[in-house]
């Protein structure tokens, strides 16, 4: 399965974690490259994370969850989740 991961970014030298404050694209929904897909909060700033590529969003970290920098928040896949599951089981 080809997927482009969405990571918790490091926004400053001292940032170690961030909280998913809102997913702006629903799980399984299509998005365009560069579209804002998730907002994260740190102790200093709210940041919008853009989709690295066009495709279908698969959410891995739910709203309200705090995770370390570098954690995979979700991924963008070329096909909808139902098609991806069929390919994985084949």
C-alpha positions as YAML, in Angstrom:
chain: A
units: angstrom
residues:
- id: 1
  name: UNK
  ca: [0.00, 0.00, 0.00]
- id: 2
  name: UNK
  ca: [1.39, 3.39, -0.99]
- id: 3
  name: UNK
  ca: [0.71, 6.09, 1.58]
- id: 4
  name: UNK
  ca: [2.22, 9.44, 2.46]
- id: 5
  name: UNK
  ca: [2.41, 9.93, 6.22]
- id: 6
  name: UNK
  ca: [1.39, 13.06, 8.12]
- id: 7
  name: UNK
  ca: [3.75, 13.64, 11.06]
- id: 8
  name: UNK
  ca: [3.57, 15.78, 14.19]
- id: 9
  name: UNK
  ca: [5.95, 18.58, 13.17]
- id: 10
  name: UNK
  ca: [8.66, 20.12, 15.31]
- id: 11
  name: UNK
  ca: [7.84, 23.82, 15.31]
- id: 12
  name: UNK
  ca: [10.58, 25.07, 17.62]
- id: 13
  name: UNK
  ca: [13.84, 24.00, 19.18]
- id: 14
  name: UNK
  ca: [12.23, 23.13, 22.50]
- id: 15
  name: UNK
  ca: [9.02, 21.55, 21.20]
- id: 16
  name: UNK
  ca: [8.71, 17.90, 22.26]
- id: 17
  name: UNK
  ca: [4.98, 17.25, 21.83]
- id: 18
  name: UNK
  ca: [1.75, 18.62, 20.41]
- id: 19
  name: UNK
  ca: [-1.98, 17.98, 20.67]
- id: 20
  name: UNK
  ca: [-4.33, 17.25, 17.78]
- id: 21
  name: UNK
  ca: [-6.94, 19.98, 18.19]
- id: 22
  name: UNK
  ca: [-9.05, 19.40, 15.06]
- id: 23
  name: UNK
  ca: [-9.12, 17.26, 11.95]
- id: 24
  name: UNK
  ca: [-10.37, 19.50, 9.13]
- id: 25
  name: UNK
  ca: [-10.85, 16.57, 6.74]
- id: 26
  name: UNK
  ca: [-12.94, 13.56, 7.77]
- id: 27
  name: UNK
  ca: [-11.45, 10.09, 7.97]
- id: 28
  name: UNK
  ca: [-11.75, 8.54, 4.51]
- id: 29
  name: UNK
  ca: [-12.43, 11.85, 2.77]
- id: 30
  name: UNK
  ca: [-10.46, 13.01, -0.26]
- id: 31
  name: UNK
  ca: [-8.15, 16.03, -0.03]
- id: 32
  name: UNK
  ca: [-5.95, 17.96, -2.42]
- id: 33
  name: UNK
  ca: [-2.20, 18.40, -2.01]
- id: 34
  name: UNK
  ca: [-1.55, 21.44, 0.18]
- id: 35
  name: UNK
  ca: [-5.01, 21.42, 1.77]
- id: 36
  name: UNK
  ca: [-5.02, 21.96, 5.53]
- id: 37
  name: UNK
  ca: [-5.99, 18.60, 7.03]
- id: 38
  name: UNK
  ca: [-5.27, 18.92, 10.76]
- id: 39
  name: UNK
  ca: [-4.67, 21.59, 13.39]
- id: 40
  name: UNK
  ca: [-2.27, 20.99, 16.24]
- id: 41
  name: UNK
  ca: [-1.74, 22.93, 19.46]
- id: 42
  name: UNK
  ca: [1.50, 23.39, 21.34]
- id: 43
  name: UNK
  ca: [2.17, 25.33, 24.50]
- id: 44
  name: UNK
  ca: [2.86, 28.40, 22.33]
- id: 45
  name: UNK
  ca: [1.02, 28.15, 19.01]
- id: 46
  name: UNK
  ca: [-1.77, 26.58, 16.96]
- id: 47
  name: UNK
  ca: [-0.43, 25.23, 13.65]
- id: 48
  name: UNK
  ca: [-2.17, 23.95, 10.53]
- id: 49
  name: UNK
  ca: [-0.65, 20.90, 8.85]
- id: 50
  name: UNK
  ca: [-1.09, 20.53, 5.10]
- id: 51
  name: UNK
  ca: [-1.55, 17.35, 3.09]
- id: 52
  name: UNK
  ca: [1.77, 16.32, 1.53]
- id: 53
  name: UNK
  ca: [-0.07, 14.87, -1.47]
- id: 54
  name: UNK
  ca: [-3.59, 14.44, -2.84]
- id: 55
  name: UNK
  ca: [-5.55, 11.37, -1.76]
- id: 56
  name: UNK
  ca: [-7.73, 9.93, 0.97]
- id: 57
  name: UNK
  ca: [-7.16, 10.76, 4.64]
- id: 58
  name: UNK
  ca: [-6.71, 7.97, 7.18]
- id: 59
  name: UNK
  ca: [-6.66, 9.35, 10.73]
- id: 60
  name: UNK
  ca: [-4.37, 7.60, 13.23]
- id: 61
  name: UNK
  ca: [-4.45, 10.03, 16.18]
- id: 62
  name: UNK
  ca: [-7.83, 11.29, 17.42]
- id: 63
  name: UNK
  ca: [-8.66, 14.85, 18.46]
- id: 64
  name: UNK
  ca: [-7.51, 15.74, 21.96]
- id: 65
  name: UNK
  ca: [-4.57, 13.34, 21.93]
- id: 66
  name: UNK
  ca: [-1.09, 14.63, 22.81]
- id: 67
  name: UNK
  ca: [1.80, 12.90, 21.02]
- id: 68
  name: UNK
  ca: [5.55, 13.33, 20.63]
- id: 69
  name: UNK
  ca: [7.14, 15.21, 17.71]
- id: 70
  name: UNK
  ca: [7.57, 12.84, 14.78]
- id: 71
  name: UNK
  ca: [4.54, 10.69, 15.61]
- id: 72
  name: UNK
  ca: [2.43, 9.68, 12.61]
- id: 73
  name: UNK
  ca: [-0.88, 11.55, 12.91]
- id: 74
  name: UNK
  ca: [-2.41, 9.95, 9.85]
- id: 75
  name: UNK
  ca: [-1.71, 9.22, 6.23]
- id: 76
  name: UNK
  ca: [-2.86, 10.05, 2.73]
- id: 77
  name: UNK
  ca: [-3.55, 7.05, 0.53]
- id: 78
  name: UNK
  ca: [-4.13, 6.87, -3.21]
- id: 79
  name: UNK
  ca: [-7.33, 4.85, -2.85]
- id: 80
  name: UNK
  ca: [-10.25, 5.02, -0.38]
- id: 81
  name: UNK
  ca: [-9.89, 2.93, 2.78]
- id: 82
  name: UNK
  ca: [-12.23, 0.16, 1.57]
- id: 83
  name: UNK
  ca: [-10.13, -0.37, -1.57]
- id: 84
  name: UNK
  ca: [-6.92, -0.33, 0.49]
- id: 85
  name: UNK
  ca: [-8.27, -3.05, 2.82]
- id: 86
  name: UNK
  ca: [-9.18, -5.22, -0.15]
- id: 87
  name: UNK
  ca: [-5.65, -4.83, -1.60]
- id: 88
  name: UNK
  ca: [-4.04, -5.64, 1.79]
- id: 89
  name: UNK
  ca: [-6.02, -8.86, 2.18]
- id: 90
  name: UNK
  ca: [-5.32, -10.07, -1.37]
...
